[in-house]
Amino acid sequence: MTLSSVEVAPVATPTPERVDSIRAAAYRIRHHALNMGEVQGQGYVGQALGAADMLAAVYADQLTYRAEDPHWEGRDRFLLSTGHYAIGHYAALAEAGIVPVAELETYGSDDSRLPMSGMSTYTPGMEISGGSLGHGLTVAVGMALGLRLQSSTSRVINFLSDGELDEGSTWEAAMGAHHHQLGNLTAMVDINALQADGATETVLRTEPVTEKWESFGWYTQRVDGNDVSALLGAFDNIAALAAPIGRPSVILCDTKVGRGVPLLETREKAHFMRIEENEWQICREQLTAGYEGTASA
């Protein structure tokens, strides 16, 4: 069976109630991320803000899990390849009830379960230790294959970045997922056009990424990663069109670093941000004003 990819319209339009619920979760995730960032005064806050809608769609709409039992065998697996995005992931875990909200205050502190880079040995709900880029999708392929061999209906969702597409191991894993017909595997790529050494296109051009994923046999959709309705529609398409025929899926998500906080959206050095003491409250006020303006529109 042949599927067109990017051109496929949503099988159904997400209801306004569903969209509003995820937008609210994304707002809370962003708010948690700002509070955590203030603990250290710096960090990967911009990535957390940019990816908040993606994380909200996953944790508030897609994943099957038990907050009180993070190791429950029947859970879906969410793998964070980009360990430095942990600040956003912790916020999502708090939103999901897996990590207490009060514990977020310990972010990056000595003896905290919430180190600045994600580590599975420390944090409940963290499936892998990310940060050495290029490993996440390979682990996800192994997990997805193992779950299928166990006749499990659980899914694997791997979050990776556009910078991670520089790594050859990512494409080896993509090829393996197609070969093994892993319809239980979805990759989400945060395309924010920025990595540690500068703009992604100046470090190593990865475009055209849509055509590349399609050529590797994946069901490919490219959406605005800060558009909740588009994200939900993409997941609905996967469930209806790709997963049933054993085709791995990828959602390419164009996002903006610092999304929701104008002060940070325009900051030049945005990969690892230093935010001044007097700016944190400004950030929170801008976030709230933007969310309330969207909600009332």
N, C-alpha and C positions, 0 to 999 in steps of 0.2 A: 504494500500500500504506500502510495506517495502522498506526502503532505507538503503543501506550501507552508512557509514559516512566518515571516514577518507580515505577510499580507493577510493572514487569517484574522477575521474579526472575532471579538469575544463571543463565545457560545451563548452568553447571557450577560445582560448589563447588571453589575452589582447593585443591590438595592441601596438607596440613600442611607438607610439605617446602618447597613453593614459598612459603608464607606465612612460615615461619621464616627462609628465606633473605632475604626482603625486610625483615623485622623487623631482622635482623642488619645489613643494609646501612643501614637508617634509624638504627640506634644509632651506627654508625660516622660517618655524616654529622653527627649531632648532636655527637658527640665532636670531630670536626674543627672544627665551627662554634664550639664553646666555646674551642678552642685558638686559632683565628683571632681571636675576640673579645678574648681576653686580650692579644693583641699591641697593640691600640689601647686596651683598657680600657673600651670602649664600642662601641655600634653596634646594628645591627638583628639582634641575636642571637635575640630572641624570635620573630621571623618565621621565621628559619632552623630553630629547634627545632619550631615549629608545622607547617612545611611539609615536614619531613624525610621523613615517610612518603610524601607525594605524590612527592617527588623520587626516593626509593628505588624506588617502583613504576615510575617512568618509566625511570630509568637502569639498574636491575638486572633489569627484566623486559620492558619494552616497546620501547625504542629499538633500531633496527638502526644500528650505527656501527662504525668502525674506530678504536680508540684511537690507533693510530700515524699515522693519516691523517684528522685532523678535517675536512678539506675533501673527503673522498671523495664523489663525485657520487651514489652509491647510498644515502647515509645518510638516515635520518629526521631531520627538523629539530625541535629543541626551542627555542622562542622564549620568553625571559624578558622579559615586558613590564615587570614591577616590578623595575627596576634595583637598587633598594635591597635586594632579596632576594639579591643577588649572593653574599653570604657563604655562603648555603645552596647556591647553584648551584656555587660553587667546590668546596665539600665533596663534592657529587655528582660533579663532574668528576674529582676525585681518586679517589673510589670507583670510577669507571669507568676509571681509568688514563689519562685524557686529560691531566690535570695531575699532576705528581709531588707526592706527599704532602708531601715536604720543602719544596716551594715555598709551601705554605700559610702558612708562618711569615713570609712577606713581605707578607701581606695588608695593604693600605692604606698601604704604605710607599712612599717615593720610588723611582721607577723600577721598581716592581713590575708584573708582568703581571696583578695581581689588585687593581684599584682598588676602592674601597668601593662604587661604583655600576658595574654591569656595562657594559663597553664592548667591542664586537666587534673593534675594532682592536688591543686589547691581549691578549685572552685566547683561547687555542685552545679551540674548542668552543662559544664564545659567538657565537650566530648574529646577534644584533642588539644595538645599544646601547639599553638600556631606561632607564626613569626618567621620561621625559616621558609620563605615563600617558595611555592612549587610543590609542596608536599600534600596540601589539603585535598586536592582532587584525587590524587593517587590513593590516599586513605579512604576517601569516600567511595571510590570504585570498589575497593576491597570490602568495605562494609556492606555496600549494596549487593554485591555478589554473595557475600556470606548470608545476608538476610534472606535472599531468594533461595539459597540452598537449604535453609531452615524452614522454607514455606511460610515465611513471615510476610505479613502485609505492610510492615513498617516501611517508611520512606526515608531517604537520606537527602538532605539539602545542604549543599556546600556553598558557603559564602567566600568569594575570592575577589581580587581587585584587578583592574586593568593592568597595573604594573606586574602582577603575577603572571600575566600572559606572556611576559618576556621569557619565562622559564620553559625549557623544552619538556620537562617532566609533566607539565600541565597538558601538553598536547599528546604525549604518550598515553596519559590517563584518558583523555578524550577519545582517542582511538580505541582503547581497551573497552570503554563503556559502550561504545557502539557495537563492537564485536560481540560483546556478551549480552547485548540487547537489554540493558538495564533501564527498564521503564520506571523503576522505583527510585531513580536518581535525578535530581534537579540541581543545576548549578546556577547561582546568582552572581553576576559579575558587576561590581560597583565601578562604573566608568566615570571617574571624577577628573580624569585627564591630568592627574598629579601624582608624582611619586617622590621618594626621598631626594633624588638627584635632579629634580626639576619636572618640567612638563613632560608627560608621557611621550608625546610625539617627538620630542627632542632627544629623549634617552634611547628609545627604540620604538619605531613606528609599528604599531600592531594592527592598524586599520588596513583593509576592511575586515573588522572582526565578525560581522554578521556572516559574510560569505565564508569565512574560515570555519566557523562552527558548523555551518550548514554542510560544508564539504567534508567534515568529519562525521557526518551522519546524524547530527543532533537536531532535534526540533527546536528551532531558534526563534526567539521573539526579542525585539528591541523596543524598550519603552522608556518613558520618562520615569526614572526611579524615585522621583519626588511626587508622583501622581498616584495616589492610593487606588483610585478606580482602575487605572491602567495595570497596576501590579496585581490586583485581585482578578481582573479579567485574564491576565496572562496565566495565573495559576489555574483558573477555571478551564482555560483552553488545554492546559497540560493534562488535567484530570480526564477531560472528555476525548481528546484527540491523540495524545502521544503515549501516556502511560499504558492504556489498554493494549497497545500493539508492541510494547516492549522497546520504546524509543526513548533514550535519555533526552533530557530537556535542559535548555539554558535560557535564562532571562537576562538579557543585557540591559543594565539599568544606568541610564545617563543621570548623574546626580551633580549637585553643586556643593562643594565644600562649605561648611558653615551654614547650610540651609536653615532659614527661619530666623537668623540673627544677622541683620544687615551689616552691623559693625564687623562681623567676622567674615561674611561673604566677600567683602572687598579687601580683606587683609592680604598683602602680597605674600608674606612668608606663612603659608597656611598648612604645610605638612605637619610640623610640630610647632604649636602656637605657644607663645608667652603672652599671657593676658594680665594686664595690670590690675592691681587690687581694686581700684575704683571702677573698673570696667565690668566686673561680673554682674553687678546689679543692673547695669545698663543692658547687658545681654539678656538677662531674665525678663526685663521690662519689654524689650523689643520682641522677644519670643512670644510673650503673652499677648501683646498688642496685635501681632501678626496672626496668631491663632484665633483670637476673638474676632478679628476682622474677617477672616475666612469663614468662621462659623456663622457669622451673621449675614454673609453675602447671599 
